[in-house]
Amino acid sequence: MKKIIVFIVIAGLAGSGIYYFKAKKKKNGIKYVQTEAISKNMSEIIDTTGEVVPLNRVEINPSSGGRIEEILVKEGDQISAGQTLALMSSQDRVAIMDAALSMTDEEYKYWQNAYKPIKIISPLDGTIILKNVVEGQTVGAGAVLFAVSDKLIIIASVDESDIGRVKVGQQAEIILDAYPNQVVDGKISQILDEGKNVSNVITYEVKIMPFRLPKFFKSQMTANIKIYLSRRKSIIAILSKSIAIDEDGDTAVIIGFENKKPLYAKVKTGDEIDGKTEIISGINEGQVIWYEDKKYVPQKSASEKNPFMPARPGRGAATKGSSVRPAGR
């Protein structure tokens, strides 16, 4: 399973950047940078992997042992419930028909009509995904002759840290490794209750139902999946470092200057990731704002400040990554 990463996707007009930067100015000796609020689309995504599997897979066995006389279907055929898939002679019929081969044609036809072959019947509508027998083969009662799938779906594995945000009905994009240029849309139809321990990581299986089933889907194919936790259009986004605190201690942005002092506009913020923040209210698309140009100076550890202090051990656990990508659709 691939590492699961949460993305915030900000998609703009073709050919435009996420933010526009203009010349730097100084007010009271402080350097400020001008930027602009842009309207974009935002989606929160979980990236994971899965495979194509049958929703319901039925193996068809004969009611008794015998010999397969005729096969009426092949793999990939669409079948309906009650359809005859093959004809099989029981062991008694096999003995009688083999003995009748030495008789006249008229006698052979008599025994052929007197002892009809057994019909192998499909129990459901679906597709033949496995044909495990050939004509003339002798099989036992437990042999698997055919496997039938009613519909192919996707089973995805989601880490337990993310499963709480996955809901039935959320949309997903499916891309098979075998067909990397074909995007298939679907939705979450079920979240299974029992987890699996894979290399000391607990994952839960999620069933994804494609809106349409392409002909190139085949059982056991590997799929890359994007589960959309949320999809919003035309949100206002700005650089996170342009968020400021005004004189009242409220969240704000600098919208200009008066008498060399910043003028603030209070804002309500939403999601933030990878240095970008959603603005719910306070400024509009195209609003010019300013932020103080500060260089980030990492804090010194205690051992660097005091040579007699022991060094703090480094963190062993890596945090999840996040990034911004253009929305492909």
Beta strands, then each sheet from edge to edge (+ up, - down):
strand 1: 6-11
strand 2: 25-27
strand 3: 30-36
strand 4: 38-54
strand 5: 57-60
strand 6: 66-71
strand 7: 78-79
strand 8: 84-90
strand 9: 118-121
strand 10: 126-131
strand 11: 138-139
strand 12: 146-149
strand 13: 152-159
strand 14: 171-176
strand 15: 179-198
strand 16: 201-210
strand 17: 222-239
strand 18: 244-245
strand 19: 251-258
strand 20: 261-266
strand 21: 268-273
strand 22: 276-281
strand 23: 288-292
sheet 1: 1+ 4- 13+ 16- 15+ 14- 17+ 22- 21+
sheet 2: 2+ 3- 23+
sheet 3: 5+ 12- 10+ 7-
sheet 4: 9+ 8- 6+ 11-
sheet 5: 18+ 19- 20+
end
